[in-house]
Amino acid sequence: MTLESLKNAPHVTGLKQVSKIVGKGDAKCVFVAVDADERVTKPLKALCEEKGVPVNDTATMAEIGKACAIEVGAAAAAILK
């Protein structure tokens, strides 16, 4: 999945919200910012691996924020099933 698909699909933004959705099994794909602090993103990546959710970690916080139509950067976003 690409950031372009994030723009048009139902999604959630932010580490806490994304973690909740992944935990419930409602995430199709997760985007994690490459420039976010690894101490913060590592638990989310581990949860995604555990739940079998693909992780895309090639975009920056600013790019993810822009794709989610917010004016600030976002460390994570998820496309909903």
C-alpha positions as YAML, in Angstrom:
chain: A
units: angstrom
residues:
- id: 1
  name: MET
  ca: [0.00, 0.00, 0.00]
- id: 2
  name: THR
  ca: [1.10, 3.53, -0.70]
- id: 3
  name: LEU
  ca: [0.52, 6.89, 0.94]
- id: 4
  name: GLU
  ca: [-1.84, 7.67, -1.94]
- id: 5
  name: SER
  ca: [-4.12, 4.84, -0.79]
- id: 6
  name: LEU
  ca: [-4.03, 6.29, 2.74]
- id: 7
  name: LYS
  ca: [-5.51, 9.56, 1.46]
- id: 8
  name: ASN
  ca: [-8.66, 7.94, 0.06]
- id: 9
  name: ALA
  ca: [-9.27, 5.07, 2.48]
- id: 10
  name: PRO
  ca: [-10.86, 5.16, 5.94]
- id: 11
  name: HIS
  ca: [-7.97, 5.51, 8.37]
- id: 12
  name: VAL
  ca: [-6.83, 6.44, 11.87]
- id: 13
  name: THR
  ca: [-3.86, 8.61, 12.76]
- id: 14
  name: GLY
  ca: [-1.51, 8.59, 15.73]
- id: 15
  name: LEU
  ca: [0.36, 5.91, 17.64]
- id: 16
  name: LYS
  ca: [-2.26, 5.32, 20.31]
- id: 17
  name: GLN
  ca: [-5.17, 5.06, 17.89]
- id: 18
  name: VAL
  ca: [-3.22, 2.87, 15.47]
- id: 19
  name: SER
  ca: [-2.14, 0.56, 18.30]
- id: 20
  name: LYS
  ca: [-5.77, 0.16, 19.41]
- id: 21
  name: ILE
  ca: [-6.93, -0.67, 15.87]
- id: 22
  name: VAL
  ca: [-4.11, -3.17, 15.30]
- id: 23
  name: GLY
  ca: [-4.85, -4.81, 18.66]
- id: 24
  name: LYS
  ca: [-8.51, -5.23, 17.69]
- id: 25
  name: GLY
  ca: [-7.54, -6.73, 14.33]
- id: 26
  name: ASP
  ca: [-9.15, -3.91, 12.32]
- id: 27
  name: ALA
  ca: [-6.04, -2.65, 10.50]
- id: 28
  name: LYS
  ca: [-5.36, -3.54, 6.88]
- id: 29
  name: CYS
  ca: [-1.97, -1.79, 6.66]
- id: 30
  name: VAL
  ca: [0.09, 0.41, 8.99]
- id: 31
  name: PHE
  ca: [2.36, 3.31, 8.04]
- id: 32
  name: VAL
  ca: [5.15, 4.14, 10.51]
- id: 33
  name: ALA
  ca: [7.28, 7.24, 10.01]
- id: 34
  name: VAL
  ca: [10.92, 6.54, 9.26]
- id: 35
  name: ASP
  ca: [11.95, 9.65, 11.23]
- id: 36
  name: ALA
  ca: [9.88, 8.88, 14.35]
- id: 37
  name: ASP
  ca: [11.68, 7.90, 17.54]
- id: 38
  name: GLU
  ca: [12.33, 4.15, 17.48]
- id: 39
  name: ARG
  ca: [11.57, 3.84, 21.21]
- id: 40
  name: VAL
  ca: [8.03, 4.91, 20.37]
- id: 41
  name: THR
  ca: [7.51, 2.95, 17.16]
- id: 42
  name: LYS
  ca: [9.19, -0.33, 18.12]
- id: 43
  name: PRO
  ca: [6.26, -1.62, 20.24]
- id: 44
  name: LEU
  ca: [3.81, -0.82, 17.41]
- id: 45
  name: LYS
  ca: [5.95, -2.65, 14.87]
- id: 46
  name: ALA
  ca: [6.14, -5.66, 17.19]
- id: 47
  name: LEU
  ca: [2.34, -5.63, 17.61]
- id: 48
  name: CYS
  ca: [1.88, -5.46, 13.84]
- id: 49
  name: GLU
  ca: [4.22, -8.42, 13.38]
- id: 50
  name: GLU
  ca: [2.32, -10.37, 16.02]
- id: 51
  name: LYS
  ca: [-1.04, -9.63, 14.37]
- id: 52
  name: GLY
  ca: [0.24, -10.15, 10.82]
- id: 53
  name: VAL
  ca: [-0.39, -6.57, 9.70]
- id: 54
  name: PRO
  ca: [1.95, -5.27, 6.97]
- id: 55
  name: VAL
  ca: [4.04, -2.23, 7.95]
- id: 56
  name: ASN
  ca: [5.21, 0.44, 5.52]
- id: 57
  name: ASP
  ca: [8.05, 2.44, 7.08]
- id: 58
  name: THR
  ca: [9.36, 4.47, 4.15]
- id: 59
  name: ALA
  ca: [7.52, 7.80, 4.66]
- id: 60
  name: THR
  ca: [8.38, 10.69, 6.98]
- id: 61
  name: MET
  ca: [6.16, 12.08, 9.71]
- id: 62
  name: ALA
  ca: [5.37, 15.11, 7.54]
- id: 63
  name: GLU
  ca: [4.38, 12.90, 4.59]
- id: 64
  name: ILE
  ca: [2.09, 10.74, 6.71]
- id: 65
  name: GLY
  ca: [0.50, 13.83, 8.26]
- id: 66
  name: LYS
  ca: [-0.11, 15.35, 4.85]
- id: 67
  name: ALA
  ca: [-1.63, 12.09, 3.55]
- id: 68
  name: CYS
  ca: [-3.98, 12.09, 6.56]
- id: 69
  name: ALA
  ca: [-4.99, 15.69, 5.83]
- id: 70
  name: ILE
  ca: [-3.60, 17.08, 9.09]
- id: 71
  name: GLU
  ca: [-1.26, 20.03, 9.43]
- id: 72
  name: VAL
  ca: [1.24, 18.33, 11.72]
- id: 73
  name: GLY
  ca: [3.40, 15.25, 11.32]
- id: 74
  name: ALA
  ca: [2.18, 11.84, 12.41]
- id: 75
  name: ALA
  ca: [4.34, 8.98, 13.66]
- id: 76
  name: ALA
  ca: [1.81, 6.38, 12.50]
- id: 77
  name: ALA
  ca: [-1.39, 5.85, 10.55]
- id: 78
  name: ALA
  ca: [-3.44, 2.78, 9.67]
- id: 79
  name: ILE
  ca: [-5.86, 1.93, 6.89]
- id: 80
  name: LEU
  ca: [-8.98, 0.28, 8.29]
- id: 81
  name: LYS
  ca: [-10.38, -3.00, 7.00]
...
